[in-house]
Amino acid sequence: MKKISLPLILLFGASFQSLAINEKPQINKYSQTKNVESFELSNLQRSTLKAIIQNANSDKRIDAESENGLKDTFGDLSRKIAYTGTEILNINLRLGKTGSDNVSLKPTYLSYGSDLNLRSVEFESKNKNIKAKLYSFAKSNESDGPSELYYEIIINTHDNEKFIRLSKDLEVIKATETKQLKTPSVSGSDTIEVKEGLINQSLVAEPINSKSSVSKSINGWTVKMPLDPSASVENTIGPGVLWLIHPNIAGRLKTYKFRQYMPVPVLDSIGEIIEGEDIIDGSTLASMRYYTAHEKTEYGLRYAYSLPPEDVCPHGRCTDNYSQLLSKMANSQKLREMRKAWKADLVMFVHPFFDAVNQIAGKAYKPTRTGDRNNKHLAFAVAGWGYTTYANEYYAMHELFHLMGLGHSGHSSTQPGISPARAFIGKYTDNDQGKTVYGVRSFMAYDDVCKKTAKTDVCERYDHFSSTSRYVELSNGKKLKLGSSYDDNNFTAVKFIREVANYSKHL
């Protein structure tokens, strides 16, 4: 797994609204978006993109026909393979304006799903602070699917996002630029330990009633139950997730769009990390994965993406206070019924607003000991969308890992991890002339805590759990152990993940 040095934007800070779904952009103090009216791709750029898409589809087809094709891929999960072409996409980061902000993007990986449709192509740049991705939205016969093929390119820099939507002929439909205005620096309290939750209540799901899912529809979204609960997929490969979508998001995104913007990249990134930790399913010997709960129907798969039930968001109004929202989820009889019907082990609520009251961008219950009967009844998390068009993956990933017992660094002033469920923070000195000091952190450690602890302005994140057996290669050529006997989230993940993956069986 490659290290990622791109700073985390708005990790645990307050925001009024995620920009991509903002009804009132003027109240957003953290970012600002503007349309780029005059931007067009050149003939060379279009031909390069066409070649990249053709080669990616060829790589996908060849891989799918191989022995390992579609291995461990089902539902929302993707298969990621290396891109074999040699094309380079050159683009100006000022989107058509004159200047010296030209960047060369080289395709590195592509992903596709069990439906054999190309999902995305990743690019790399010599500038490590630039991340780019091309997304493909395939034509769908589903009522909520796209009516024709189109593409979207996202280019993220330190504090800026470029968004370009392209037709199937690679003509520019829309281009926007989102600039970050402010970066909160205070880490928040984003967990509630299960032992401090509803430990005295008897939380038992009522009998499944699929007719009780009838509710007001928003842009095709409803409070969604499986058509046939007996057809809901129960998997040993890892925890199944039920996604609750805030009505504000539902009003702006069709389900196919939400799927590509949030569950697919989040679950794929979680899968990469768990695979790197070598945590395997004992039955299939495959790497364990988080996946979206779903059912099999005669028309294909049907996913557990749903509006929140009435007892979580009365009259469609959802609180912006994450602690209160988690309490509502924990006390929702309807939500327990939905989990049981979908065979969902975990519930993730996707919120367009950050919690300004508690200064956080996510919150989750966190189990502290295996076998606690309350763990399964408090398997709930909330994550803010972020300030960019596509959801910020890190918020949801961070909270979903908390549901597996993973903790923060012991250096956190608020909610430090409790050994061994702690993230790692370290530092090293580079070989450059100035002997620059860099901070180092594992996935669950806060960026600002790392900078403060290492006394540096730069902290490199490695997408691994802290572990006594994990070594990472530093830019000075040396290796550093990314953990200790006190900082071992890997041990915690191994201890909890199989219990978490069986929550739905015991509701």
Disulfide bonds with the S-S distance in Angstrom:
Cys313-Cys318 2.11
Cys450-Cys459 1.81
